[in-house]
Amino acid sequence: MKINLEQYRLSTDDELRFEVGAVEVLLELTEGDAEMFGTPLIRYKKYQIPAGFRGAVYAMKSAVIEIAGPLESAYTAHAAVPMVPYRNVHAGLRTKRIRTAPYQTGPKVLIAGPKDVGKSTLCKLLGNYAVRTGNQVLYVDLDPGQNIVFPGCLSVINVEKLSHPLYGFDTDKPYALNFGSLNPLKNQKLYDIMVEHISEVVNKKLKAIDKFRKGGVIIDTTAYSKGVYYKSILRAAEIFNVDLLIVLDHERLYADLQKDLKGKPTKIIHLPKSGGVESRTPAQEAESRRNVIQKYFYGTKAQPFYPRSFEFVYDKPKEEWDLKVARIGVDALPSSCLPYGMAPDEHQTMVEQVNFTPALNHKIVALTEDTGSLTSAIIKKNVRGFALIQEVDTPNKVVQVLLAEEPPIKYNLGILSEVEFMDDMPGRM
């Protein structure tokens, strides 16, 4: 069978934007210098690009790209990309890092903007550029809907090496909190508590580790809209003590932030989004989350993982490993039924154990250590991994879970998430 081979010649500052169809393709840099999301491509290396992938190759100098296989679409943007202003931002951050005294903190950058303007892409770009100039940074992701570590989380990762062009940064050792929902509005009080705790974790790392103190922080945020989301951006800028706030493709947000942060030490700039950024449908967003979960359990084609399905009997004496499930946030009581001294929103941070029923089938739980008591301290516990509840057999009191490592494991308290995953790869268990 003949494979379609297309060659694309790029001039300096050109960008090849493409979307893969139903079949994976091979991409190769055969001449010149080019990058994907800030990571340089290795010349003559064949990159396996999975089906459905949307990407862009930016030519730092003239370059030739060959793609073997059918594409859904492909075109070259000639000197029409915002890479020049993006690189100028990096140059400014690099200058600040160079001028930062040993006891001072490097730049803290927050990216804000509406949905589908490339906030995460710019964060990845600035992180990779920092690494390429000999720096390491902390990457904070405050978006539970499309989190870099796992859907439903707020997280911090150490960016110490370049991201993979296709699969992103190494997230093996993150600091993650399980918010448990994709939308901050589902539990605004819990979200605010977690954001503040993440800022405390970041500050401790900056004080303790010189390379991160010099490199600084890059902060990704959830999509902007009027009201609570706007207040969340203001609050994040304040508690992280942000030096630079970048607004992507939203002049009204830029103007409002300039007004509300007037007199503050935060510099605010407005940048265009890339013309290659396209709006995603809810189905595409769900597929993106599914890919993150599948990568966690099963790895990638280049580096596959082999998770294990494990069964245990609940309501019986513990033998090897079992799982206790809890959730953060309980149903609200009518104001007339509130116990004396209890705040009306206190239910949002209360913790309760969850009984095993078929309603838990296909639910994700975030694993942490069971200390024997279910208190609000669980809110600030670092997630140590994730498990998928595949099936609850109530008559026999048997639970089947998918684990990324062999049981028994140390962490057997599962914090329930609304995130679901329909596992269609049982043949690889």
N, C-alpha and C positions, 0 to 999 in steps of 0.2 A: 504493500500500500504506500503510495507516494505521500510524503508529508509536505505540507505547504511551508515554504521558507520565505520570510519577508525580511528585507534589509532596510534599516532606517538610518539615514545620515543626518546627524545633528550638528548644528553649529554651536558656538559658545553661547550659553544661557538659553538654549532651546530645551524644551521638555517634551518627551514622548509620553503621551497619556494613553492608557490602554485598559481594556476590560476583557478578561478571559471568559470564554463561553462555557459549554458543558464539559469540555475536555481540557486537561492540563496541557500547558505548552512549555517549551524550553526557551529561556532567554539567555543570550550570551553577548558580552561586550567584546568585540573583536578589534576595535581600534579606539585610541583616545582615552579620556577619563570621564566617568559618569558615576552617578550615585543614585540611591533610592532612599528617600527619607533621611538624607544626611550620611548614609553608610556607603562608602565607595564600593563599587562593583569590582570584583577581581577579573582581570582580563582573561579571556578564554575559558572561564568557568561557566558551566551550563547550570543555570538556576531553574529548578522545577517549579513552575508557577501553577498553583492549584486552580481548579475550576471555580469560576465566579469571582476571582481576585480582581480588584481594581487597583491599579498602580500607576506610578509615573517615574520615568527615568530622566534625571536632570543632567545635562552635559556641562560640566565645569569648564571643559575645553571641547573642541570638536570631537565627536565620537561616532562610532558605528555600532549599532545594535542589531542583532539578528534574533528573530523569533521564529521558532519552528512549531507549527501547529496553528489551528484556526483561532482567530480572535473575534470576539463579539464586536469590538470597535477599537480603532487606533487612529490617533492623529498627532501631529507635531505642533506645539505652540511655539511660535517664533518670537523670542524676546518679549513675550506677553505674560510672563510669569512673575509673581511677586518675590522671586528668589533673591533679587538684588536687595530690596529693603529687608528681607529676612536675614540675609547675610550681614547687612549693616547692623542689625540688632545684635547679632552674635559678636561682631567686631567691638561694639560698645561694651558688651558684657565681658569680653576678653580683656579689654582695657581696664575695667573695674577690678577684675581678678588680679591682674598684674600689679595694680596700685594698692591692693588690699594689704594692710599691715598684718603680721602674723596673728595678732590678737583680735583682728576685726573679721567680720563676716562678709563673704562675697555677695554677689547680687542675688536678690530674691525676686523672681519674676512670676507674675500671675497672668494667665491667658483667659480672657473672657469673650463671650460672644454668643449669638444665637445658635440654634441647632444647625449642624452640617455646614460649618464654615472652615473646618480644618484646625480646630483647637488642639486636638491630640496630635495631629501631624506636625504642627509647629513645635509642640513640646518635644516630640521625638527628634525633630530636626535640631533644635537648640541643645538637646542632650548629647546628640552625636557630635555636633560641632565642638562642644566642650571637651569631650573625650579626645577628639582628634587634635586638640591643642594642649593635651597633657593634663586635663582637669577631670575631676570626678564630682558629680552633683547628686543631690537628692531630688527625686521625682515624686511629687505628691499628686495623687489623683483623687479628687473630691467628687467625682461623678459615679454614683453607684450603678447607673444604667448601662454604661459602657466602660467599666473599670478595667484598668490595665492588668490587674491581678486576677480578679474573678468577679462576675456580675453580682451586684448586691453588696459590694464592699466599698470601704474607703481605705486608701492604702498609701504607703511610702515604699519606694524601692531605691536601692543604691545603684546609680548608673556609673559603673566603673569600666565598662568596655562597650564597644559599639553594638548597636542592636542588630539582630539578623534582618536582612532586607525584607523578608517575608513575615517573620514571626515575632518581631519586636524585641524588646529588652529582656534580659534574663530576670525572671521573677521567682527564682528558686527560694530566696530568703527575704520575703517581704515583711513589713509590719502592716498587718491588715486588720481592720475591724469589720465585723459582720453587721452591716446595717439591716440586711434582710429584705430590702425592698429595692426596686429600681427607681423609685421616685421619692426625692426628699420630702415632698409634701405628705407622704403617707404617715410620717412621724417626724415632724419638724423639730420637736424638742430633742428627740434622740439624735437626729442629724447634727444639730448644733453642738450637743455634748461631744459627739465623736469628732467633729471638726476641731473643736478646741483641744481635745486630747491628742489628736494627730499633730497639732501645732506644738504641743508640749514635747512629744516624742522627737519632732524635728529639732527643736531647740536643744534638747539634750544631746542629740547626735552632733549638732554643730559645735557645741562646747567641748565634746569629748574627742572628736575626730578631726584632725587638722585638715586633711584633704577635702572633706566635705565643707568645712568652715570656709575654706578658700574658694571652692567651686560654687557654693551657694545652692539655691533651691529653685526648681521649676514647678509651678503649680497649675494643674489642669482643673477646670471647673465644669459643673453641669451646665446645660444649655440655658441661656438667659431668656427670661420673659419678665414682664412687669410684675411688680408686687414682691412676693416672698423671695423669689430667685434673685432679684436685684439686691435685696437686703442681705442675702447670703454672700453675694460678691463683695459688698461693702465690708461685711463682717470678716470675711476671709482676708481681705486686704489689710484690715486692722490687726487681727490677731497674729498673722504671719509677719507683720511689719514689712510689707512689700515695698521694694524700691521702685520697681517698674511694673506697671499694669498695661498690658497690651490688649486693646479692643480690636477684634476682627470683624470687619464688615458690618458695623452698626453705628451710624453717626449719632443717633439719639442716645444710645447707651454711653458713647464717648462723651457727649455733652453733659449728660446727667452726672457721670462720674467726675468730670472736671469741676462741676458745681459743688457736689457733695464732698469731694476730697480737697477742696481749695484750702490752702494753708497747711496741708499735710505734706510729709516728705516724699510721698509717692508721685513719681512721674508717670503721666498717662499719655500713651501714643495710640494712634489709630492706623491700622494696616489693612490693606485689601486682602480678601480671601483669594486663594488660587482659583483660576478658571476651571481647573480640573476637578474641583470639589463639587460633587453632585448630591442632591437631596436623596435621602434614603427612605424607603417605605418602611412601615412597621414590620413587614415580613423580612426585609433586609436587615433591620436592626436586630430582630430576633435571631436571624441566622448568624449574625456576627457574634452575639452572645453564645450561641450554641457552639460556634467554632472555638471560643475561648475555653468552654467547659470540656469539649472533646479533646482539645490539646492538653488540658490538665490531666485527664485520665489516660488518654491513649497516645499522647505525644504527637509527633509529626511523621510524615513519610520518611524523612531523612533520619529521624531519631525516635522510633516508636517506643511507647511504654506498654507494659503488660499488667494492668490492674487485676485485682482478684475479687471475685464475688464471694461473700462470706455470709453464713447464716448463724443466728444465735436465737436462743429461746428466752423470751423476756418473762418477767414475774417468776423466775426461778433463781436459786442460789448461783452466784457468779462462778463460772468455771474458767473459761479462757478470756474472752473479750466480749463485752456487750456494750450497748449504747444507751445512754440516757439522753432524751431530747427535751430541750426547753425553748421557750420563745421569749423575746423581749417585747413588751407591750401587751397589755391585756385589754379586754373590752371595757369601755367606759361605763361608769355607774351614773345614774341620774344624780343631779346635784343634791337632791333631797336625801339620797342614800349614802352620801360620802361620809366616811368616818370623821370624827372631830379632828381638825388640824390637817386633813389631807387636801392638797391642792387639786383643782379640777383637772389638771393635765398630768397628774402624777402617774396615772395608769399607763402613760406612754413609755415609761422607763421601768415598770415593774416586770419581774421575771417569774414565770411559772413553768412547771413541768408539763409536758405534752404526752398524752396517752397514745399508745400505738393503735392506729386504726388505718383502714385502707385510704383514708384521706391524705396520708403521708406518702402514698405511692408516687414515685418519680420526683420527690422533693429533695433538694440539696440541703445539707446541714453543714455548718462550719464547725470543725473540730477544735476543741480546746481541753484543758485539763479540768477534770471534775474534782473540785476541792471539798465536795460533800454538802455544800450549802448553795442554794440558788438565790443570790443577792444581786443588787444592781452593779456590784463590782464586775460582773460578767461583761457589762457594756464595754469596758476598757481592756478586755483580755485580747491579746494577740491571737489571731487565728493560726492554728498549726497545720491546717490541712482541711480537706473537704471530703465528704462522703455522699453518695447517692443512695437514698432509700429506694430500692428497686421494687420491693413488694412486702406488704404486711399481711401475713396469714393469721387472721384473728382466731379462728377456731383452734388452730394448733399453737398459737402464740409464738409464731416463728417470724423473724424479720430477716430479709435478705438485703444486704447492702453491698455497694461497690466501693472498694477502697483502693487508693493509689499505691498502697504498700501492704505487705503481708501483716495480718493480725497475729498475735495481739500487738496493739500499739498503745502508747502511753496516754494518748488523748482520747477519751471516750465520752465526753460531753458534747453533744451536737446542738448548736444554736440554729434553730429553724430559720429557713429563708423561704420567701415566696417564689424563688427561682426554681423552675422545673427543668428536667432533662429527660427526654425520651431516648434511652440507650438503644441504639440500633446496631451495635457492634459486638454482640455477645460472642461471636466466633473468635474474638481476639483475647478473651479472658483466660 
